[in-house]
Every structure is written in C-alpha cells, then in structure tokens.
Amino acid sequence: GWQLLGELTTAIRAKNPRAVIIAEELPNLDLITTPIANGGRGFDAQWGDAFHDVMRAALTGQGSPNMGAIAGVVQG
C-alpha cells in the first residue's frame, strides 16, 4: 500500500500539477505529507476526523454548533 500511495500521487501530479491531493486521516504520520523525494508519499494534506465530526455537528444541527470547538480543532 505504501508504494501505491507514492505511485498515486506521482501519477496525479504528472496529469495535473495543480491538483490538491488529500489523504484520509492517518494521525501522527508526517510521511504522508512529506515530499516523495524525501521519503514521504507527497500528499498535500490529511483529512482530520476531529474536524470532520465537529463540522458535521455544526452543519447538520446534530449537537450544538460550537464555533469555538471548530476553531480549536482547526488550530490543533
């Protein structure tokens, strides 16, 4: 799988260098967003489940829309 991720990002960049490539959440794995030339997989970002959960609650009304919680998740 690790090799496939590198091949995927390489192929996407060859087809569209301006593409933004976001990986599913892989917490504490900086190599996902490290350039391939440096041993990583070359993704631009990783999706954060904590951010997703807070945003879903705010947007769907399931739970209280707490903008402070959203800001806290974004800031890390």
PDB file as gemmi writes it, atoms N, CA and C in Angstrom:
CRYST1    1.000    1.000    1.000  90.00  90.00  90.00 P 1                      
ATOM      1  N   GLY A   1       0.793  -1.187   0.000  1.00  0.00           N  
ATOM      2  CA  GLY A   1       0.000   0.000   0.000  1.00  0.00           C  
ATOM      3  C   GLY A   1       0.850   1.273   0.000  1.00  0.00           C  
ATOM      4  N   TRP A   2       1.971   1.227   0.730  1.00  0.00           N  
ATOM      5  CA  TRP A   2       2.826   2.406   0.829  1.00  0.00           C  
ATOM      6  C   TRP A   2       3.358   2.807  -0.549  1.00  0.00           C  
ATOM      7  N   GLN A   3       3.805   1.828  -1.325  1.00  0.00           N  
ATOM      8  CA  GLN A   3       4.300   2.099  -2.677  1.00  0.00           C  
ATOM      9  C   GLN A   3       3.169   2.638  -3.555  1.00  0.00           C  
ATOM     10  N   LEU A   4       1.986   2.064  -3.439  1.00  0.00           N  
ATOM     11  CA  LEU A   4       0.846   2.508  -4.231  1.00  0.00           C  
ATOM     12  C   LEU A   4       0.516   3.979  -3.962  1.00  0.00           C  
ATOM     13  N   LEU A   5       0.587   4.405  -2.703  1.00  0.00           N  
ATOM     14  CA  LEU A   5       0.300   5.808  -2.386  1.00  0.00           C  
ATOM     15  C   LEU A   5       1.264   6.743  -3.111  1.00  0.00           C  
ATOM     16  N   GLY A   6       2.532   6.380  -3.152  1.00  0.00           N  
ATOM     17  CA  GLY A   6       3.513   7.193  -3.866  1.00  0.00           C  
ATOM     18  C   GLY A   6       3.259   7.204  -5.361  1.00  0.00           C  
ATOM     19  N   GLU A   7       2.916   6.055  -5.915  1.00  0.00           N  
ATOM     20  CA  GLU A   7       2.607   5.971  -7.342  1.00  0.00           C  
ATOM     21  C   GLU A   7       1.369   6.797  -7.674  1.00  0.00           C  
ATOM     22  N   LEU A   8       0.399   6.778  -6.785  1.00  0.00           N  
ATOM     23  CA  LEU A   8      -0.836   7.535  -6.984  1.00  0.00           C  
ATOM     24  C   LEU A   8      -0.558   9.040  -7.036  1.00  0.00           C  
ATOM     25  N   THR A   9       0.150   9.550  -6.039  1.00  0.00           N  
ATOM     26  CA  THR A   9       0.419  10.990  -6.026  1.00  0.00           C  
ATOM     27  C   THR A   9       1.317  11.394  -7.190  1.00  0.00           C  
ATOM     28  N   THR A  10       2.257  10.559  -7.555  1.00  0.00           N  
ATOM     29  CA  THR A  10       3.123  10.847  -8.702  1.00  0.00           C  
ATOM     30  C   THR A  10       2.308  10.925  -9.987  1.00  0.00           C  
ATOM     31  N   ALA A  11       1.404   9.982 -10.183  1.00  0.00           N  
ATOM     32  CA  ALA A  11       0.573   9.965 -11.389  1.00  0.00           C  
ATOM     33  C   ALA A  11      -0.362  11.168 -11.442  1.00  0.00           C  
ATOM     34  N   ILE A  12      -0.952  11.519 -10.307  1.00  0.00           N  
ATOM     35  CA  ILE A  12      -1.856  12.675 -10.272  1.00  0.00           C  
ATOM     36  C   ILE A  12      -1.092  13.949 -10.606  1.00  0.00           C  
ATOM     37  N   ARG A  13       0.076  14.122 -10.022  1.00  0.00           N  
ATOM     38  CA  ARG A  13       0.876  15.328 -10.284  1.00  0.00           C  
ATOM     39  C   ARG A  13       1.334  15.402 -11.740  1.00  0.00           C  
ATOM     40  N   ALA A  14       1.621  14.244 -12.347  1.00  0.00           N  
ATOM     41  CA  ALA A  14       2.014  14.222 -13.759  1.00  0.00           C  
ATOM     42  C   ALA A  14       0.851  14.661 -14.644  1.00  0.00           C  
ATOM     43  N   LYS A  15      -0.348  14.280 -14.285  1.00  0.00           N  
ATOM     44  CA  LYS A  15      -1.545  14.615 -15.063  1.00  0.00           C  
ATOM     45  C   LYS A  15      -1.991  16.054 -14.808  1.00  0.00           C  
ATOM     46  N   ASN A  16      -1.927  16.488 -13.535  1.00  0.00           N  
ATOM     47  CA  ASN A  16      -2.382  17.826 -13.173  1.00  0.00           C  
ATOM     48  C   ASN A  16      -1.553  18.346 -12.003  1.00  0.00           C  
ATOM     49  N   PRO A  17      -0.471  19.066 -12.291  1.00  0.00           N  
ATOM     50  CA  PRO A  17       0.406  19.557 -11.217  1.00  0.00           C  
ATOM     51  C   PRO A  17      -0.278  20.490 -10.223  1.00  0.00           C  
ATOM     52  N   ARG A  18      -1.418  21.060 -10.600  1.00  0.00           N  
ATOM     53  CA  ARG A  18      -2.130  21.974  -9.704  1.00  0.00           C  
ATOM     54  C   ARG A  18      -3.141  21.269  -8.810  1.00  0.00           C  
ATOM     55  N   ALA A  19      -3.296  19.960  -8.966  1.00  0.00           N  
ATOM     56  CA  ALA A  19      -4.251  19.197  -8.158  1.00  0.00           C  
ATOM     57  C   ALA A  19      -3.861  19.255  -6.687  1.00  0.00           C  
ATOM     58  N   VAL A  20      -4.859  19.307  -5.829  1.00  0.00           N  
ATOM     59  CA  VAL A  20      -4.647  19.232  -4.382  1.00  0.00           C  
ATOM     60  C   VAL A  20      -5.033  17.818  -3.969  1.00  0.00           C  
ATOM     61  N   ILE A  21      -4.078  17.109  -3.377  1.00  0.00           N  
ATOM     62  CA  ILE A  21      -4.280  15.704  -3.041  1.00  0.00           C  
ATOM     63  C   ILE A  21      -4.370  15.573  -1.518  1.00  0.00           C  
ATOM     64  N   ILE A  22      -5.524  15.085  -1.049  1.00  0.00           N  
ATOM     65  CA  ILE A  22      -5.780  14.982   0.385  1.00  0.00           C  
ATOM     66  C   ILE A  22      -5.963  13.515   0.753  1.00  0.00           C  
ATOM     67  N   ALA A  23      -5.208  13.071   1.742  1.00  0.00           N  
ATOM     68  CA  ALA A  23      -5.281  11.686   2.219  1.00  0.00           C  
ATOM     69  C   ALA A  23      -6.333  11.562   3.312  1.00  0.00           C  
ATOM     70  N   GLU A  24      -6.839  10.356   3.481  1.00  0.00           N  
ATOM     71  CA  GLU A  24      -7.696  10.043   4.622  1.00  0.00           C  
ATOM     72  C   GLU A  24      -6.864  10.219   5.877  1.00  0.00           C  
ATOM     73  N   GLU A  25      -7.513  10.336   6.991  1.00  0.00           N  
ATOM     74  CA  GLU A  25      -6.783  10.583   8.240  1.00  0.00           C  
ATOM     75  C   GLU A  25      -5.812   9.449   8.562  1.00  0.00           C  
ATOM     76  N   LEU A  26      -4.568   9.826   8.743  1.00  0.00           N  
ATOM     77  CA  LEU A  26      -3.523   8.920   9.209  1.00  0.00           C  
ATOM     78  C   LEU A  26      -2.767   9.682  10.288  1.00  0.00           C  
ATOM     79  N   PRO A  27      -3.348   9.765  11.488  1.00  0.00           N  
ATOM     80  CA  PRO A  27      -2.781  10.628  12.522  1.00  0.00           C  
ATOM     81  C   PRO A  27      -1.340  10.274  12.868  1.00  0.00           C  
ATOM     82  N   ASN A  28      -0.588  11.319  13.155  1.00  0.00           N  
ATOM     83  CA  ASN A  28       0.796  11.181  13.590  1.00  0.00           C  
ATOM     84  C   ASN A  28       1.691  10.509  12.559  1.00  0.00           C  
ATOM     85  N   LEU A  29       1.337  10.641  11.291  1.00  0.00           N  
ATOM     86  CA  LEU A  29       2.163  10.057  10.238  1.00  0.00           C  
ATOM     87  C   LEU A  29       2.553  11.168   9.272  1.00  0.00           C  
ATOM     88  N   ASP A  30       3.572  11.919   9.657  1.00  0.00           N  
ATOM     89  CA  ASP A  30       4.024  13.060   8.858  1.00  0.00           C  
ATOM     90  C   ASP A  30       4.499  12.660   7.466  1.00  0.00           C  
ATOM     91  N   LEU A  31       4.903  11.410   7.288  1.00  0.00           N  
ATOM     92  CA  LEU A  31       5.407  10.982   5.982  1.00  0.00           C  
ATOM     93  C   LEU A  31       4.348  11.052   4.890  1.00  0.00           C  
ATOM     94  N   ILE A  32       3.083  11.073   5.250  1.00  0.00           N  
ATOM     95  CA  ILE A  32       2.021  11.184   4.244  1.00  0.00           C  
ATOM     96  C   ILE A  32       2.151  12.500   3.484  1.00  0.00           C  
ATOM     97  N   THR A  33       2.474  13.586   4.178  1.00  0.00           N  
ATOM     98  CA  THR A  33       2.573  14.901   3.533  1.00  0.00           C  
ATOM     99  C   THR A  33       4.016  15.327   3.271  1.00  0.00           C  
ATOM    100  N   THR A  34       4.957  14.435   3.493  1.00  0.00           N  
ATOM    101  CA  THR A  34       6.355  14.698   3.154  1.00  0.00           C  
ATOM    102  C   THR A  34       6.540  14.418   1.661  1.00  0.00           C  
ATOM    103  N   PRO A  35       7.289  15.255   0.950  1.00  0.00           N  
ATOM    104  CA  PRO A  35       7.514  15.003  -0.485  1.00  0.00           C  
ATOM    105  C   PRO A  35       8.112  13.615  -0.740  1.00  0.00           C  
ATOM    106  N   ILE A  36       7.781  13.044  -1.870  1.00  0.00           N  
ATOM    107  CA  ILE A  36       8.283  11.720  -2.234  1.00  0.00           C  
ATOM    108  C   ILE A  36       9.811  11.721  -2.269  1.00  0.00           C  
ATOM    109  N   ALA A  37      10.393  12.798  -2.748  1.00  0.00           N  
ATOM    110  CA  ALA A  37      11.861  12.892  -2.820  1.00  0.00           C  
ATOM    111  C   ALA A  37      12.510  12.773  -1.443  1.00  0.00           C  
ATOM    112  N   ASN A  38      11.740  13.057  -0.401  1.00  0.00           N  
ATOM    113  CA  ASN A  38      12.256  12.970   0.968  1.00  0.00           C  
ATOM    114  C   ASN A  38      11.757  11.729   1.704  1.00  0.00           C  
ATOM    115  N   GLY A  39      11.241  10.760   0.968  1.00  0.00           N  
ATOM    116  CA  GLY A  39      10.802   9.505   1.572  1.00  0.00           C  
ATOM    117  C   GLY A  39       9.343   9.447   1.963  1.00  0.00           C  
ATOM    118  N   GLY A  40       8.595  10.515   1.691  1.00  0.00           N  
ATOM    119  CA  GLY A  40       7.177  10.532   2.028  1.00  0.00           C  
ATOM    120  C   GLY A  40       6.320  10.077   0.871  1.00  0.00           C  
ATOM    121  N   ARG A  41       5.022  10.396   0.963  1.00  0.00           N  
ATOM    122  CA  ARG A  41       4.081   9.990  -0.084  1.00  0.00           C  
ATOM    123  C   ARG A  41       3.564  11.156  -0.899  1.00  0.00           C  
ATOM    124  N   GLY A  42       3.878  12.388  -0.547  1.00  0.00           N  
ATOM    125  CA  GLY A  42       3.602  13.533  -1.398  1.00  0.00           C  
ATOM    126  C   GLY A  42       2.187  14.087  -1.384  1.00  0.00           C  
ATOM    127  N   PHE A  43       1.388  13.736  -0.394  1.00  0.00           N  
ATOM    128  CA  PHE A  43       0.054  14.334  -0.297  1.00  0.00           C  
ATOM    129  C   PHE A  43       0.185  15.772   0.189  1.00  0.00           C  
ATOM    130  N   ASP A  44      -0.800  16.602  -0.164  1.00  0.00           N  
ATOM    131  CA  ASP A  44      -0.791  17.999   0.270  1.00  0.00           C  
ATOM    132  C   ASP A  44      -1.343  18.175   1.678  1.00  0.00           C  
ATOM    133  N   ALA A  45      -2.242  17.291   2.081  1.00  0.00           N  
ATOM    134  CA  ALA A  45      -2.898  17.425   3.384  1.00  0.00           C  
ATOM    135  C   ALA A  45      -3.479  16.078   3.788  1.00  0.00           C  
ATOM    136  N   GLN A  46      -3.919  16.009   5.053  1.00  0.00           N  
ATOM    137  CA  GLN A  46      -4.624  14.839   5.570  1.00  0.00           C  
ATOM    138  C   GLN A  46      -5.950  15.294   6.162  1.00  0.00           C  
ATOM    139  N   TRP A  47      -6.983  14.541   5.900  1.00  0.00           N  
ATOM    140  CA  TRP A  47      -8.297  14.835   6.478  1.00  0.00           C  
ATOM    141  C   TRP A  47      -8.258  14.511   7.960  1.00  0.00           C  
ATOM    142  N   GLY A  48      -8.789  15.384   8.791  1.00  0.00           N  
ATOM    143  CA  GLY A  48      -8.819  15.162  10.233  1.00  0.00           C  
ATOM    144  C   GLY A  48     -10.211  14.769  10.705  1.00  0.00           C  
ATOM    145  N   ASP A  49     -10.356  13.603  11.302  1.00  0.00           N  
ATOM    146  CA  ASP A  49     -11.665  13.158  11.782  1.00  0.00           C  
ATOM    147  C   ASP A  49     -12.254  14.091  12.832  1.00  0.00           C  
ATOM    148  N   ALA A  50     -11.418  14.643  13.709  1.00  0.00           N  
ATOM    149  CA  ALA A  50     -11.938  15.545  14.741  1.00  0.00           C  
ATOM    150  C   ALA A  50     -12.591  16.767  14.085  1.00  0.00           C  
ATOM    151  N   PHE A  51     -11.953  17.324  13.077  1.00  0.00           N  
ATOM    152  CA  PHE A  51     -12.516  18.455  12.347  1.00  0.00           C  
ATOM    153  C   PHE A  51     -13.820  18.044  11.661  1.00  0.00           C  
ATOM    154  N   HIS A  52     -13.813  16.900  11.022  1.00  0.00           N  
ATOM    155  CA  HIS A  52     -14.997  16.400  10.322  1.00  0.00           C  
ATOM    156  C   HIS A  52     -16.177  16.247  11.273  1.00  0.00           C  
ATOM    157  N   ASP A  53     -15.938  15.648  12.432  1.00  0.00           N  
ATOM    158  CA  ASP A  53     -17.021  15.409  13.385  1.00  0.00           C  
ATOM    159  C   ASP A  53     -17.621  16.713  13.908  1.00  0.00           C  
ATOM    160  N   VAL A  54     -16.777  17.685  14.233  1.00  0.00           N  
ATOM    161  CA  VAL A  54     -17.270  18.972  14.735  1.00  0.00           C  
ATOM    162  C   VAL A  54     -18.014  19.719  13.639  1.00  0.00           C  
ATOM    163  N   MET A  55     -17.494  19.711  12.413  1.00  0.00           N  
ATOM    164  CA  MET A  55     -18.167  20.403  11.307  1.00  0.00           C  
ATOM    165  C   MET A  55     -19.515  19.757  10.990  1.00  0.00           C  
ATOM    166  N   ARG A  56     -19.568  18.432  10.988  1.00  0.00           N  
ATOM    167  CA  ARG A  56     -20.828  17.752  10.702  1.00  0.00           C  
ATOM    168  C   ARG A  56     -21.875  18.129  11.739  1.00  0.00           C  
ATOM    169  N   ALA A  57     -21.498  18.157  13.003  1.00  0.00           N  
ATOM    170  CA  ALA A  57     -22.435  18.534  14.060  1.00  0.00           C  
ATOM    171  C   ALA A  57     -22.918  19.971  13.856  1.00  0.00           C  
ATOM    172  N   ALA A  58     -22.011  20.863  13.480  1.00  0.00           N  
ATOM    173  CA  ALA A  58     -22.387  22.266  13.281  1.00  0.00           C  
ATOM    174  C   ALA A  58     -23.299  22.444  12.070  1.00  0.00           C  
ATOM    175  N   LEU A  59     -23.024  21.707  11.002  1.00  0.00           N  
ATOM    176  CA  LEU A  59     -23.771  21.893   9.758  1.00  0.00           C  
ATOM    177  C   LEU A  59     -25.104  21.154   9.720  1.00  0.00           C  
ATOM    178  N   THR A  60     -25.217  20.072  10.460  1.00  0.00           N  
ATOM    179  CA  THR A  60     -26.451  19.286  10.418  1.00  0.00           C  
ATOM    180  C   THR A  60     -27.367  19.552  11.596  1.00  0.00           C  
ATOM    181  N   GLY A  61     -26.869  20.291  12.583  1.00  0.00           N  
ATOM    182  CA  GLY A  61     -27.688  20.559  13.758  1.00  0.00           C  
ATOM    183  C   GLY A  61     -27.679  19.422  14.753  1.00  0.00           C  
ATOM    184  N   GLN A  62     -26.880  18.413  14.521  1.00  0.00           N  
ATOM    185  CA  GLN A  62     -26.762  17.304  15.464  1.00  0.00           C  
ATOM    186  C   GLN A  62     -25.729  17.693  16.507  1.00  0.00           C  
ATOM    187  N   GLY A  63     -26.197  18.162  17.619  1.00  0.00           N  
ATOM    188  CA  GLY A  63     -25.310  18.715  18.630  1.00  0.00           C  
ATOM    189  C   GLY A  63     -25.342  20.231  18.501  1.00  0.00           C  
ATOM    190  N   SER A  64     -24.691  20.898  19.395  1.00  0.00           N  
ATOM    191  CA  SER A  64     -24.714  22.359  19.342  1.00  0.00           C  
ATOM    192  C   SER A  64     -23.626  22.863  18.406  1.00  0.00           C  
ATOM    193  N   PRO A  65     -23.965  23.804  17.516  1.00  0.00           N  
ATOM    194  CA  PRO A  65     -22.948  24.360  16.613  1.00  0.00           C  
ATOM    195  C   PRO A  65     -21.995  25.241  17.389  1.00  0.00           C  
ATOM    196  N   ASN A  66     -20.927  24.675  17.858  1.00  0.00           N  
ATOM    197  CA  ASN A  66     -19.975  25.364  18.708  1.00  0.00           C  
ATOM    198  C   ASN A  66     -18.796  25.845  17.866  1.00  0.00           C  
ATOM    199  N   MET A  67     -18.827  27.120  17.462  1.00  0.00           N  
ATOM    200  CA  MET A  67     -17.769  27.663  16.626  1.00  0.00           C  
ATOM    201  C   MET A  67     -16.426  27.670  17.352  1.00  0.00           C  
ATOM    202  N   GLY A  68     -16.447  27.778  18.668  1.00  0.00           N  
ATOM    203  CA  GLY A  68     -15.212  27.697  19.435  1.00  0.00           C  
ATOM    204  C   GLY A  68     -14.562  26.324  19.295  1.00  0.00           C  
ATOM    205  N   ALA A  69     -15.390  25.281  19.272  1.00  0.00           N  
ATOM    206  CA  ALA A  69     -14.862  23.926  19.082  1.00  0.00           C  
ATOM    207  C   ALA A  69     -14.258  23.772  17.702  1.00  0.00           C  
ATOM    208  N   ILE A  70     -14.913  24.357  16.704  1.00  0.00           N  
ATOM    209  CA  ILE A  70     -14.381  24.296  15.345  1.00  0.00           C  
ATOM    210  C   ILE A  70     -13.037  25.013  15.283  1.00  0.00           C  
ATOM    211  N   ALA A  71     -12.954  26.193  15.854  1.00  0.00           N  
ATOM    212  CA  ALA A  71     -11.699  26.937  15.848  1.00  0.00           C  
ATOM    213  C   ALA A  71     -10.618  26.173  16.588  1.00  0.00           C  
ATOM    214  N   GLY A  72     -10.950  25.515  17.674  1.00  0.00           N  
ATOM    215  CA  GLY A  72      -9.973  24.753  18.435  1.00  0.00           C  
ATOM    216  C   GLY A  72      -9.435  23.562  17.646  1.00  0.00           C  
ATOM    217  N   VAL A  73     -10.301  22.901  16.890  1.00  0.00           N  
ATOM    218  CA  VAL A  73      -9.868  21.771  16.087  1.00  0.00           C  
ATOM    219  C   VAL A  73      -8.973  22.235  14.957  1.00  0.00           C  
ATOM    220  N   VAL A  74      -9.318  23.354  14.330  1.00  0.00           N  
ATOM    221  CA  VAL A  74      -8.524  23.876  13.218  1.00  0.00           C  
ATOM    222  C   VAL A  74      -7.139  24.296  13.693  1.00  0.00           C  
ATOM    223  N   GLN A  75      -7.060  24.910  14.867  1.00  0.00           N  
ATOM    224  CA  GLN A  75      -5.782  25.382  15.373  1.00  0.00           C  
ATOM    225  C   GLN A  75      -4.921  24.262  15.922  1.00  0.00           C  
ATOM    226  N   GLY A  76      -5.509  23.116  16.141  1.00  0.00           N  
ATOM    227  CA  GLY A  76      -4.734  21.963  16.575  1.00  0.00           C  
ATOM    228  C   GLY A  76      -4.696  21.821  18.021  1.00  0.00           C  
TER     229      GLY A  76                                                      
END                                                                             
